[in-house]
Amino acid sequence: MGNNTDCCFRSGNDRFRYRVGAIIISGEYALFAYSERDKYYYSVGGGVHVGEH
């Protein structure tokens, strides 16, 4: 089980955050989430925690 600490690091002004995503397809449909604020679609998923299985 993870400890809820994101798997990420900083290098100067840059930040890397390890994330996973999935594209779920059923027949002729694919599942994506939509951002109302920024008007774009993205795959479902989230950040990985250190030690997460």
Backbone hydrogen bonds in HBPLUS format (Angstrom, degrees):
<---DONOR---> <-ACCEPTOR-->    atom                        ^
c    i                          cat <-CA-CA->   ^        H-A-AA   ^      H-
h    n   atom  resd res      DA  || num        DHA   H-A  angle D-A-AA Bond
n    s   type  num  typ     dist DA aas  dist angle  dist       angle   num
A0050-VAL N   A0005-THR O   2.72 MM  45  5.66 161.1  1.75 168.8 171.0     1
A0007-CYS N   A0048-VAL O   2.87 MM  41  5.84 151.6  1.95 168.7 159.4     2
A0018-TYR N   A0007-CYS O   2.95 MM  11  5.67 173.7  1.96 173.5 174.1     3
A0009-PHE N   A0016-PHE O   2.96 MM   7  5.43 148.8  2.06 145.6 155.0     4
A0016-PHE N   A0009-PHE O   2.86 MM   7  5.43 170.4  1.87 168.1 171.5     5
A0011-SER N   A0014-ASP O   2.92 MM   3  5.22 160.1  1.96 140.1 144.9     6
A0014-ASP N   A0011-SER O   3.07 MM   3  5.22 158.7  2.12 128.5 126.5     7
A0048-VAL N   A0018-TYR O   3.06 MM  30  5.92 163.1  2.09 155.5 151.3     8
A0020-VAL N   A0046-GLY O   2.99 MM  26  5.69 164.5  2.01 156.4 157.3     9
A0046-GLY N   A0020-VAL O   3.02 MM  26  5.69 143.5  2.16 145.6 156.6    10
A0022-ALA N   A0044-VAL O   2.85 MM  22  5.69 144.4  1.98 162.8 170.7    11
A0031-LEU N   A0024-ILE O   2.82 MM   7  5.31 155.0  1.88 152.5 161.1    12
A0026-SER N   A0029-TYR O   2.88 MM   3  5.31 159.3  1.93 148.0 154.9    13
A0029-TYR N   A0026-SER O   3.01 MM   3  5.31 165.3  2.03 128.1 131.7    14
A0033-ALA N   A0042-TYR O   2.88 MM   9  5.40 162.3  1.91 172.1 168.4    15
A0042-TYR N   A0033-ALA O   2.91 MM   9  5.40 151.9  1.99 145.5 150.8    16
A0035-SER N   A0040-TYR O   2.84 MM   5  5.45 169.5  1.85 161.9 164.8    17
A0039-LYS N   A0035-SER O   2.76 MM   4  5.29 127.6  2.03 139.6 150.5    18
A0052-GLU N   A0049-HIS O   3.00 MM   3  5.31 159.8  2.04 135.4 133.8    19
